[in-house]
Amino acid sequence: MHATPSRVDAHVHFWHPARLKYPWLAAVPALNRPFLPEDYSLAARTAGIGKMVFVECGCVWPQSPDEVAWITELAANEPRLHGIVAQAAVELGTRINGTLAAFAQNPLVKGVRRNLQGEMDGRFCLQPDFITGVRALANFDFTFDLCLNHHQLPAVIELVQRCPEVFFVLDHCAKPPIRARQLDPWRQNLRELAGLPNVACKISGLVTEADPAHCGAEALRPYVAHAVDCFGFDRVLFGTDWPLCELATPLENWLALLKTIFAGETEANLTKFFQTNAERIYRV
């Protein structure tokens, strides 16, 4: 697997706590500082990243447009930054249309995310207004990133079924219970989700779901292999989840783990996974 700068990192975060407010960072001291493109360049020195997609970072809701504006400023000096997945409160239903229309004026915005992992109500994403807000994304050709914990998959399957006009991207393989070394019911739920044609899966964020002492290739292989088996190489994308991945392992080590897991895979399939699927899905 060559290391030419053609890989697309479909899941990158940048933040600056002095510029925007991220309440969740207070509980993660190791990450409670600026993480900027120059830091990413150091972390990904040999990773061969030619393009990247920024994914919203959980700033306070009123600052979501400010986050998009800031990332757009960064992109002016970071030529690899080709796309933005913006934060949007889709549960506002039709009231989100103005926000989406404003985002659509920025060619870098390719989709939106409304993080679900912290919602205690398992059916939060099935509220009528939430579904209305998600379905509105089709009017702007926006994707919808799904960030959730594995136990939320049944509701998300229903959401995807009810929004056939929207294309969804599942982040982090739905955060399977790797630390507990469990596969079920995540395994069955993921296969059911993958049976829907309007969803793809990012293979990202898995090292932080594993036991830090056991996050090598063998611990991760069953989860990566199952995701690929379910979605096929036409609907899986590479992402680093940097800098959160650094809580478990350096970015370049995550790439090395994937090289080990995919040893012997065809160049054509690896090109889809590392490059062309993200280019197609996020239009970068």
N, C-alpha and C positions, 0 to 999 in steps of 0.2 A: 504494500500500500504506500504509494508515493506521498511525499509531503509538500507537493506544490501548493501555492497559496490559493486553492480553489474551494476549500471546505467552507461551508456556511454554518456558522454557529447560530442556531435558531432560538437560543434562549440565553440572553445576556442581560445583566442588570448593571446600571450605574446609579449611584446616589450621592448626594452631598447634604448632610444633615444641617449645615449652616444655611443652605439655600431653600430646602423644602423640609417639611415635617413628616417623619416616618415613626409613628408611635411604637411600632413593634421592635425597633432597634434598641430601645432601652433594655429589653430583656436579652439581648445578644451582644454583650460588650465587645466581643472579638470583631464584630462587623459594624460597630457604631462609630464609623469614621467615613470620610469620603472614599468612594471607589470610582475611579475615572478611567477614561480610555487609555491613558498612559500606564495605569496600573495593569489593565488588561493586557496591553502589549508586552509587558514584562512577564506576566503569568503565562502567556500563549506564544512565547518566543519561537518555538519550533513546531507549533501546532498546524501551521499552514492554513490559517484562517484568512479567506479572501473577502468574506462578507459576514455581517452579523445582523441579527434582529434583536432590538431592545424590547424587553418585556417590562411592563409597569412594575413599580417597586413598593406599592402599598403606602404611598403618601396620603395625607389627609384628603378626603374627597374634594373639598373646594379647590385644592391645588392641582387636580388632575390636568386641566389645560396648561397650567404652568409647567408641569413635568414634561408635557409634549413640547412646549416651546423651548425648554432648556435642552432637551435631547436634540431638537432640531438645530440649536446653536452648536452643540457638540459635533453634530454630523458635518457641519461646515468645515471642520478641521480633522475629521476622522472619516476618510473615504470608504472605509469598510462598513460603515453604519448605513445600511440600506433600508431598514424598516423599523417601524414602531408598532408595538401592541399596546394601546393606551388603556388606562383605567376608565371604566364607564359604569355608572350605576343603572344597569339595565332594568332593575326592579321598578324604576320610575315609569315604565311602560311608554306610552306615547310622549311623555314629558322629556324623554331622552333624545328625541329627534333633533332638537336644536344643537345639543352637544355633538351628536353624530355628524350633523351637517357641517359644523365648524371643523371637526376633525377631518372631514372629507376634503376640505380645502387645502390640506397639507398632504402632498404626495407621499411623504414618508409613512403616514399612518396606514397600515395594512389591515389592522384588526383591533379588537378590544378584548379586555379580560375583566371579569368581575370575579374576584377570588372567592371561592366557596368553602375552602378548607376549614375556616373558622366558624362556620354557621352550625349552630347546635340543632336547628330544625332540619332533619334529614330531607325534607321535601321543600326546602326554601326555594330551590330553583324551579319548582312547579307552580308557584303562585301565578295567577293569570297575568298580572302586570309584568312579571319577570319574563314570561314566555313572549308577551307582546314586544317587550324591549329587545329580546334576542332576535325575534323575527324581523324587526326593523333593520337589522344589520344587512340583510339582503339588498335593501334599497341602496346601499353604499358600497356593495361588494366587499364588505368587511368579514373577516373570519372571527370566530369566537374561541378564545383560549379557555380551556377548562382546567382549573387548578383545584384539586379536591383530594380528600383521603379515600382510600379504597372502599371504605364502608358506605360512601356516598354514591357509588357507582349505579345502584339500581335506579335512583331518582334521575341521575344524569342520562341513563339509557332512555328513559321516558322523555326527557327534555329533547334529546337529539331526534327521537322519533317524531316529536311534535313540531320540529322546526326543520323540515326536509329541505327548505330553500337556503339554509345557512350551512356553511362548512365549518366544522369544529376541529380544534386541535387539542388533543388531550396532553396535558403537561405531565411529565415525570411518571408516565405509565400508571397514573392514578395512585402514586405513592403506595406500592404494595408493602405488606408487612415483612420486609426482609430481615429486620432485626430479630423477629420471632421465628424466622425460617419457616413461615407459613406460605402456602400457595393458594389455598381455598378459603373463602369463596371468590377471592380476587380473580383466580384463574378462569372460572366459569363466567363471571361478570364481564371480564375483559373480552372474552370471546364473543359474548352477546353484543357488546358495544361495537366490536370490530365488524360484526355482521351488518352494520348499517353503513351505507356507502359514503355518507357525508361526514366522515370523521377520520382523522389521522392521529398518529401517536408519536410524541417526542420521547425518545430514549434519552433521558436527562434526569438529573436530580436523584439518582438511585444511590449514590454513595452516601448521602446524608440520611437515607432510610435504613442503612445497614449498621450493624455493630461496628464501631470504629476499629475494633481489633480484628474484625473479620469482614473487610469490605473488598477483598480481592476478587479476581476473575471468577473463581469457582463459586463464591457466595452469590455473585450477581448473575452468573450465566443462566440459571433456570428462568429468571424473570425477563432478561433480555431475549432469550430464545423464545419464550412464550409470546412476548409482544410481537416479535417478528413473525412467528408462526400464525398469529391471529390476523395481523394487518397486512402481512406480506411486504416485500421490499419496495412496493410502490407507495406505501402509506406510513412509512416510518421516517423520522427526522432526527438528526444529531443535534444535541444541545449540551452546553456545559453547565448551565445554571450557575455560572460564575457571577459573583464571588461566593455564593453560598456553598458551592462544592468545596471551597477551601476549608470549611469546617471539618471536612473528613479527609480530603486528599487534594493535592495540587491539580490544577486544570490539566496539565500535561500528563499526569498519572492517570486521570480518568480516560484520556485518549488512549494511553497505553493499555489500559484494561480492555477497552473496546477492541483494540487491535488483536489482543489475545483471544477474546471471545469470538471474534469474526475471522480468526485465522483459517485460511483455506476458502473463504467466500470469494465469489467471482468479482472481478473488477467492476463489472457492470452494476452489480447489486450494491457494491460499496459506493460507487459514484452516486447512485440514487439516494442512498442513506445520508452520505456526507455532503451532498451538494444539490442535485437537481430537484429532489422532492421539495426542499425548502424554497428553492427558487420558484417553483411552480405554485406552491400553496400560498406563499406569502408575496408572490409577484415581485421578487427581487432579482 
